[in-house]
């Protein structure tokens, strides 16, 4: 596999992908059901069938977790948003047992799999340590070897990469939870479970923002046309938390803001898909249906039947996020929108503009900011919009830029104040669209001139680049790379 990357869905790695997913599912189901439950039969036999077809020089199949990433036979696996949630269950499972991974050394049988689960899952907690698991596997002669986690002092660069991986994982978890909330027929207990988990995930994102604000905003660049509503909700939450942090809000206020941002469009779940995805202008009746979604969002949130400051914030933001800074907009009301609503409105419009929709192409990040600035004061709170634009910089995180030496790169961290506003950190695009070295555009060459400068923004769609993937894998800036 080129560049030692394994990606789910690649035709050449379909068997390995299926094996990973089947193993993940087996572990998760085993943690919920008894060993003799029929729910285990399908993933059990699936695992047996897949391992029996492993042929060629690599008769072993090794799975290993390092720095929050999954490796199969040494190749890093790229996980989608949905697969991150599944993978995280197994990451926790391995960590609890002191395991860094495992290796299948030959094909399995259904009976061997059940023996394996008896040791890994169903043994009493005192027996679930690395040493005792290793002894039990050897005693029973199972074709399964466990790998110790890698130890040692991590460098600052490794810790930063691990933190970025955790940030994108937490974002992906929020997307999956919100998708479940929108798509499932919810019982009261299931709804309560999802709402609580979304709140906890938002709190985790707040923690990340307070610790690593420059890394945090990069998660809002994830785009998925087939899951627009879910990614839009998560992106607006990330951007809103980042704005609130820049304004000096405390942890509790940021959590309230982020949670309100996630649910701002919840009422759209009741709108017909053919209207939401229509590629031609809406007629009067269709616009009226869309205009009802703030009220429907309020109805959805009021099903909570709990009165608290956090819940009231959600209701207010859901009701007001399409109202203008002047007090106009919909639904009609007699007061200016609340502070949290005004923040969410800005983040909502920016993310919508920078995402491709059936009726228009996506705006480039700098184009979206320029368009919004033209409506400062009327549609948007001017002070908040200035804060938002300053947070993103002249070239917002996620922008694909062309440098004066002809290289393409993705902005992974904004520039500073004053002259530095046009000089962000940029990860250069390497071979096959993979992330290369990250450079600081404030770096100068030996003559004292700027080593590199941005000359234009480009459309990622025209070159087939998903900028969020570059951001997720970007390393820290490498200095002493100035052009002499």
C-alpha positions as CSV (number, residue, x, y, z in Angstrom):
1,X,0.0,0.0,0.0
2,X,1.6,3.3,-1.0
3,X,2.7,5.6,1.8
4,X,2.0,2.8,4.3
5,X,-1.7,3.9,4.7
6,X,-4.6,1.6,4.8
7,X,-8.0,3.3,4.2
8,X,-11.4,1.7,4.7
9,X,-13.1,1.2,1.4
10,X,-10.0,0.9,-0.7
11,X,-10.6,-2.1,-3.1
12,X,-7.2,-3.5,-2.5
13,X,-7.6,-3.7,1.2
14,X,-11.3,-4.8,1.4
15,X,-10.5,-8.1,3.2
16,X,-8.3,-6.4,5.8
17,X,-10.9,-3.7,6.3
18,X,-13.7,-6.2,6.8
19,X,-11.6,-8.2,9.2
20,X,-10.9,-5.1,11.3
21,X,-14.6,-4.1,11.4
22,X,-15.7,-7.7,12.2
23,X,-13.2,-7.9,15.1
24,X,-14.4,-4.6,16.5
25,X,-18.1,-5.7,16.3
26,X,-17.3,-9.0,17.9
27,X,-15.7,-7.4,20.9
28,X,-18.4,-4.8,21.3
29,X,-21.2,-7.4,21.1
30,X,-19.4,-9.7,23.5
31,X,-19.3,-7.0,26.1
32,X,-23.1,-6.7,25.9
33,X,-24.1,-10.4,25.7
34,X,-23.3,-13.7,27.3
35,X,-21.0,-16.2,25.6
36,X,-23.8,-18.4,24.4
37,X,-25.9,-15.6,23.0
38,X,-26.8,-16.0,19.3
39,X,-25.9,-12.3,18.7
40,X,-22.2,-13.5,18.7
41,X,-22.7,-16.1,16.0
42,X,-22.6,-13.8,13.0
43,X,-19.4,-11.8,13.9
44,X,-17.8,-15.0,15.2
45,X,-18.3,-16.9,11.9
46,X,-17.4,-13.8,9.9
47,X,-14.1,-13.6,11.7
48,X,-13.4,-17.3,11.1
49,X,-14.2,-17.0,7.4
50,X,-12.1,-13.9,6.9
51,X,-9.0,-15.3,8.7
52,X,-9.2,-18.5,6.8
53,X,-8.7,-16.6,3.6
54,X,-5.5,-14.9,4.6
55,X,-2.9,-16.2,2.2
56,X,0.5,-15.1,0.8
57,X,3.7,-14.3,2.5
58,X,2.0,-12.5,5.4
59,X,0.3,-15.4,7.1
60,X,0.0,-13.3,10.3
61,X,-2.3,-10.4,10.8
62,X,-1.2,-7.8,13.5
63,X,-3.4,-5.1,14.9
64,X,-1.7,-2.4,17.0
65,X,-2.8,0.9,18.6
66,X,-0.1,3.6,18.8
67,X,-0.7,7.2,19.7
68,X,-4.4,6.9,19.3
69,X,-4.1,5.5,15.8
70,X,-4.7,1.9,14.5
71,X,-2.1,0.0,12.5
72,X,-2.7,-3.3,10.6
73,X,0.5,-5.1,9.7
74,X,2.4,-1.8,10.2
75,X,0.1,0.2,7.9
76,X,-1.8,3.1,9.5
77,X,-5.6,2.7,9.1
78,X,-7.7,5.8,8.2
79,X,-11.0,5.7,9.9
80,X,-14.2,7.5,8.9
81,X,-16.3,9.4,11.5
82,X,-18.6,6.4,12.0
83,X,-15.6,4.0,12.3
84,X,-13.9,6.1,15.0
85,X,-16.8,5.4,17.4
86,X,-16.5,1.7,16.8
87,X,-12.7,1.8,17.1
88,X,-12.7,3.7,20.3
89,X,-14.5,0.9,22.1
90,X,-11.7,-1.4,21.2
91,X,-9.0,1.1,22.1
92,X,-10.5,1.4,25.6
93,X,-10.8,-2.4,25.7
94,X,-7.1,-2.9,25.0
95,X,-6.0,-0.2,27.4
96,X,-8.0,-1.7,30.3
97,X,-6.1,-5.0,29.7
98,X,-2.6,-3.4,29.3
99,X,-2.5,-4.4,25.7
100,X,-1.1,-2.5,22.8
101,X,-2.5,-4.9,20.2
102,X,-2.6,-8.5,19.1
103,X,-1.7,-10.9,16.3
104,X,-3.5,-13.7,14.7
105,X,-0.9,-16.3,13.9
106,X,-3.1,-18.7,12.0
107,X,-6.7,-19.1,10.9
108,X,-9.4,-19.5,13.6
109,X,-12.4,-21.7,14.3
110,X,-15.7,-20.7,15.9
111,X,-14.7,-22.8,19.0
112,X,-11.3,-21.1,19.2
113,X,-12.9,-17.6,19.0
114,X,-15.2,-18.5,21.9
115,X,-12.3,-19.6,24.0
116,X,-10.5,-16.4,23.1
117,X,-13.5,-14.3,24.2
118,X,-13.7,-16.3,27.5
119,X,-10.2,-15.1,28.3
120,X,-10.4,-11.6,27.0
121,X,-14.0,-10.6,27.9
122,X,-15.7,-13.0,30.2
123,X,-12.8,-13.7,32.7
124,X,-13.2,-12.0,36.1
125,X,-11.6,-8.6,36.3
126,X,-8.5,-9.8,38.3
127,X,-7.7,-12.1,35.4
128,X,-7.8,-9.4,32.7
129,X,-4.2,-8.2,33.1
130,X,-1.6,-8.6,30.4
131,X,0.4,-11.3,32.2
132,X,-2.6,-13.4,33.1
133,X,-4.1,-13.1,29.6
134,X,-0.8,-14.1,28.1
135,X,-0.5,-17.1,30.4
136,X,-4.1,-18.2,29.7
137,X,-3.5,-18.0,25.9
138,X,-0.3,-20.0,26.1
139,X,-1.9,-22.6,28.4
140,X,-4.8,-23.2,25.9
141,X,-2.5,-23.1,22.9
142,X,-4.6,-20.4,21.1
143,X,-3.1,-19.0,17.9
144,X,-3.3,-15.5,19.3
145,X,-0.5,-13.3,20.6
146,X,-0.9,-10.1,22.5
147,X,1.4,-7.1,22.1
148,X,2.6,-4.9,24.9
149,X,1.9,-1.1,24.6
150,X,4.8,1.0,23.4
151,X,6.4,2.8,26.3
152,X,8.9,5.6,26.6
153,X,9.0,9.4,26.9
154,X,7.0,11.1,24.2
155,X,8.4,14.1,22.5
156,X,6.5,17.4,22.3
157,X,5.7,16.7,18.6
158,X,4.4,13.2,19.5
159,X,2.2,14.6,22.3
160,X,0.9,17.3,19.9
161,X,0.0,14.7,17.3
162,X,-1.7,12.5,19.9
163,X,-3.7,15.5,21.1
164,X,-4.8,16.3,17.5
165,X,-5.8,12.7,17.0
166,X,-7.9,12.8,20.2
167,X,-9.5,16.1,19.1
168,X,-10.6,14.7,15.7
169,X,-11.8,11.5,17.4
170,X,-13.9,13.5,19.9
171,X,-15.3,15.6,17.0
172,X,-16.1,12.3,15.1
173,X,-17.9,11.0,18.2
174,X,-20.1,14.1,18.3
175,X,-21.0,13.5,14.7
176,X,-22.0,9.9,15.3
177,X,-24.0,10.7,18.4
178,X,-25.9,13.5,16.6
179,X,-26.6,11.3,13.6
180,X,-28.1,8.7,16.0
181,X,-30.3,11.4,17.5
182,X,-31.6,12.5,14.1
183,X,-32.1,9.1,12.5
184,X,-33.3,6.8,15.2
185,X,-36.8,6.3,16.6
186,X,-36.0,7.3,20.1
187,X,-37.3,5.8,23.3
188,X,-37.1,8.2,26.3
189,X,-34.2,6.2,27.7
190,X,-32.3,6.2,24.4
191,X,-32.9,9.9,23.9
192,X,-31.6,10.6,27.4
193,X,-28.5,8.5,26.8
194,X,-27.7,10.3,23.5
195,X,-28.3,13.8,25.0
196,X,-26.1,13.1,28.0
197,X,-23.3,11.7,25.8
198,X,-23.5,14.7,23.5
199,X,-23.2,17.0,26.5
200,X,-20.2,15.0,27.8
201,X,-18.6,15.1,24.3
202,X,-19.1,18.9,24.2
203,X,-17.4,19.2,27.6
204,X,-14.4,17.2,26.2
205,X,-14.2,19.6,23.2
206,X,-14.2,22.6,25.6
207,X,-11.3,21.0,27.5
208,X,-9.4,20.6,24.2
209,X,-10.2,24.2,23.2
210,X,-8.9,25.6,26.5
211,X,-5.7,23.6,26.2
212,X,-5.0,23.7,22.4
213,X,-7.0,26.5,20.8
214,X,-4.9,26.6,17.6
215,X,-5.4,22.8,17.0
216,X,-9.0,22.9,18.0
217,X,-10.5,25.0,15.2
218,X,-9.0,22.7,12.5
219,X,-11.7,20.1,13.3
220,X,-14.4,22.4,11.9
221,X,-13.0,21.9,8.4
222,X,-14.4,18.4,8.1
223,X,-17.0,18.1,5.3
224,X,-19.2,15.3,4.1
225,X,-21.9,15.9,1.5
226,X,-23.8,12.8,2.5
227,X,-23.9,13.8,6.2
228,X,-24.3,17.5,6.0
229,X,-26.6,18.0,9.0
230,X,-24.4,16.0,11.3
231,X,-21.1,17.7,10.3
232,X,-22.8,21.1,10.2
233,X,-24.0,20.7,13.8
234,X,-20.5,19.6,15.0
235,X,-18.7,22.3,13.0
236,X,-20.9,25.1,14.3
237,X,-20.4,23.8,17.9
238,X,-16.6,23.8,17.4
239,X,-16.5,27.3,15.9
240,X,-18.9,28.7,18.6
241,X,-16.8,27.2,21.4
242,X,-13.6,28.7,19.8
243,X,-15.3,32.2,19.6
244,X,-16.5,31.9,23.2
245,X,-13.0,31.0,24.3
246,X,-11.6,34.0,22.5
247,X,-14.2,36.2,24.3
248,X,-13.0,34.9,27.6
249,X,-16.0,32.7,28.6
250,X,-15.5,30.2,31.4
251,X,-15.8,26.4,31.0
252,X,-19.5,26.2,32.0
253,X,-20.5,29.0,29.7
254,X,-18.6,27.4,26.8
255,X,-20.3,24.0,27.4
256,X,-23.7,25.7,27.3
257,X,-22.7,27.6,24.1
258,X,-21.4,24.4,22.4
259,X,-24.4,22.3,23.3
260,X,-26.8,25.0,22.2
261,X,-24.9,25.2,18.9
262,X,-25.2,21.5,18.3
263,X,-29.0,21.5,18.6
264,X,-29.6,24.8,16.7
265,X,-30.9,23.0,13.6
266,X,-32.5,19.9,15.2
267,X,-35.9,20.9,13.9
268,X,-34.7,20.3,10.3
269,X,-35.0,16.5,10.9
270,X,-38.8,16.9,10.3
271,X,-38.4,18.7,7.0
272,X,-38.7,16.6,3.8
273,X,-35.4,15.6,2.3
274,X,-36.5,16.6,-1.2
275,X,-36.9,20.2,0.1
276,X,-33.6,20.2,2.0
277,X,-31.7,18.9,-1.0
278,X,-33.5,20.7,-3.7
279,X,-31.1,22.0,-6.4
280,X,-33.5,24.7,-7.7
281,X,-35.0,27.7,-5.9
282,X,-37.7,26.9,-3.3
283,X,-41.2,28.0,-3.9
284,X,-43.3,30.0,-1.4
285,X,-44.7,26.9,0.4
286,X,-41.3,25.2,0.6
287,X,-39.7,28.3,2.1
288,X,-42.5,28.4,4.7
289,X,-41.8,24.8,5.7
290,X,-38.1,25.6,6.1
291,X,-38.9,28.7,8.1
292,X,-40.7,26.5,10.7
293,X,-37.5,24.7,11.7
294,X,-36.6,27.0,14.5
295,X,-40.0,26.3,16.2
296,X,-39.6,22.6,15.5
297,X,-36.1,22.7,17.1
298,X,-37.7,24.3,20.2
299,X,-40.4,21.7,20.3
300,X,-37.7,18.9,20.1
301,X,-35.7,20.5,22.9
302,X,-38.8,21.1,25.1
303,X,-39.4,17.3,25.1
304,X,-36.6,17.3,27.7
305,X,-39.1,18.5,30.3
306,X,-36.3,19.8,32.5
307,X,-35.8,23.4,33.4
308,X,-32.2,24.5,33.7
309,X,-30.0,27.3,32.5
310,X,-28.4,25.0,30.0
311,X,-31.7,23.8,28.6
312,X,-33.0,27.3,28.3
313,X,-29.9,28.4,26.4
314,X,-30.5,25.7,23.9
315,X,-34.1,26.7,23.4
316,X,-33.2,30.4,23.0
317,X,-30.5,29.7,20.4
318,X,-32.7,27.3,18.5
319,X,-35.4,29.9,18.3
320,X,-33.1,32.9,17.5
321,X,-30.3,31.7,15.2
322,X,-32.0,32.9,12.0
323,X,-32.8,36.3,13.5
324,X,-30.6,39.3,12.5
325,X,-28.5,41.6,14.7
326,X,-31.1,44.4,14.0
327,X,-33.9,42.2,15.5
328,X,-35.4,41.3,12.1
329,X,-35.4,37.8,10.6
330,X,-37.5,34.7,11.6
331,X,-39.3,33.8,13.7
332,X,-40.5,37.3,14.4
333,X,-39.8,38.6,17.9
334,X,-39.6,42.0,19.7
335,X,-36.1,41.7,21.1
336,X,-32.5,41.6,19.8
337,X,-31.1,38.1,19.8
338,X,-29.2,36.8,22.8
339,X,-25.4,36.8,22.9
340,X,-25.2,33.0,22.4
341,X,-27.6,33.2,19.5
342,X,-25.6,36.0,17.8
343,X,-22.4,33.8,18.1
344,X,-24.1,30.7,16.7
345,X,-25.6,32.8,13.8
346,X,-22.1,33.8,12.7
347,X,-20.7,30.2,13.0
348,X,-23.8,28.8,11.3
349,X,-23.6,31.0,8.2
350,X,-19.8,30.6,7.9
351,X,-20.0,26.8,7.9
352,X,-23.0,26.7,5.6
353,X,-21.2,29.0,3.1
354,X,-18.0,27.0,3.1
355,X,-19.8,23.7,2.5
356,X,-21.0,22.6,-1.0
357,X,-24.8,22.4,-1.3
358,X,-27.0,21.0,-4.1
359,X,-27.8,24.5,-5.3
360,X,-24.3,26.1,-5.2
361,X,-20.6,25.4,-4.9
362,X,-18.8,26.0,-1.6
363,X,-17.3,29.4,-0.9
364,X,-13.6,29.5,-0.2
365,X,-13.0,30.4,3.5
366,X,-11.7,33.9,2.7
367,X,-14.6,34.5,0.3
368,X,-17.1,33.5,3.0
369,X,-15.5,35.9,5.5
370,X,-15.5,38.7,3.0
371,X,-19.1,38.1,2.2
372,X,-20.1,38.1,5.8
373,X,-18.2,41.3,6.6
374,X,-20.3,43.1,4.0
375,X,-23.4,42.3,6.2
376,X,-21.7,43.4,9.5
377,X,-24.0,45.4,11.7
378,X,-27.2,44.4,9.8
379,X,-27.2,40.7,9.8
380,X,-24.2,40.1,12.2
381,X,-23.1,41.6,15.4
382,X,-20.0,43.7,14.2
383,X,-18.0,43.1,17.4
384,X,-18.5,39.4,17.3
385,X,-17.9,39.1,13.6
386,X,-14.6,41.0,14.0
387,X,-13.7,38.5,16.8
388,X,-14.6,35.6,14.5
389,X,-12.7,37.0,11.6
390,X,-9.6,37.7,13.8
391,X,-9.8,34.1,15.2
392,X,-9.7,32.6,11.7
393,X,-7.2,35.0,10.3
394,X,-6.8,36.4,6.8
395,X,-6.4,32.8,5.5
396,X,-8.7,30.7,7.7
397,X,-7.7,27.2,8.9
398,X,-8.6,24.8,6.2
399,X,-7.8,27.2,3.3
400,X,-5.9,25.6,0.4
401,X,-3.3,28.2,-0.6
402,X,-0.7,28.5,-3.4
403,X,2.7,29.9,-2.4
404,X,4.9,32.1,-4.4
405,X,7.2,29.1,-5.1
406,X,4.3,27.3,-6.7
407,X,3.7,24.8,-3.9
408,X,0.2,24.0,-2.6
409,X,-0.4,23.9,1.1
410,X,-3.2,23.8,3.7
411,X,-3.5,26.4,6.5
412,X,-3.4,24.4,9.7
413,X,-3.0,27.3,12.1
414,X,-3.8,31.0,11.6
415,X,-1.4,33.9,11.6
416,X,-0.9,36.4,14.4
417,X,-1.7,40.0,14.8
418,X,-0.7,42.9,12.5
419,X,1.7,42.0,9.8
420,X,1.6,38.3,10.8
421,X,-2.1,38.0,10.0
422,X,-1.2,37.0,6.4
423,X,1.5,34.5,7.6
424,X,-0.1,31.3,9.0
425,X,1.3,27.9,9.5
426,X,0.9,25.9,6.2
427,X,1.3,22.1,5.7
428,X,2.7,21.6,2.2
429,X,1.0,19.0,0.0
430,X,3.3,16.2,-0.8
431,X,3.3,13.1,-3.1
432,X,-0.2,11.7,-3.9
433,X,-1.8,14.5,-1.9
434,X,-0.3,13.4,1.4
435,X,0.7,16.0,4.0
436,X,4.3,17.0,3.8
437,X,6.3,19.4,6.0
438,X,4.6,22.2,7.9
439,X,6.1,25.6,7.5
440,X,5.7,28.9,9.3
441,X,5.2,31.7,6.8
442,X,6.8,34.1,9.2
443,X,10.1,32.4,8.5
444,X,12.7,34.5,6.6
445,X,15.5,33.4,4.3
446,X,19.2,34.3,4.8
447,X,18.8,37.6,3.0
448,X,16.1,38.6,5.6
449,X,13.2,38.4,3.1
450,X,10.1,36.3,3.6
451,X,10.9,32.7,2.6
452,X,7.4,32.0,1.4
453,X,4.2,33.9,0.9
454,X,0.7,33.2,-0.1
455,X,-0.2,34.4,-3.6
456,X,-3.7,32.9,-4.0
457,X,-6.4,30.7,-2.4
458,X,-7.4,27.6,-4.4
459,X,-10.6,25.4,-4.4
460,X,-9.7,22.0,-2.8
461,X,-12.4,20.3,-4.9
462,X,-10.5,21.1,-8.1
463,X,-7.5,19.2,-6.9
464,X,-9.3,16.4,-5.0
465,X,-8.0,17.3,-1.5
466,X,-9.9,16.9,1.7
467,X,-8.2,19.6,3.8
468,X,-9.4,18.2,7.1
469,X,-7.3,15.1,6.5
470,X,-4.2,17.2,5.9
471,X,-4.9,19.1,9.2
472,X,-5.4,15.9,11.2
473,X,-2.1,14.5,10.1
474,X,-0.1,17.8,10.1
475,X,3.1,18.0,12.2
476,X,4.5,21.1,13.9
477,X,6.3,23.7,11.9
478,X,9.8,22.7,10.7
479,X,12.2,25.6,10.9
480,X,15.5,26.2,9.1
481,X,13.8,25.3,5.8
482,X,14.0,28.9,4.5
483,X,14.9,29.4,0.9
484,X,18.3,31.0,0.6
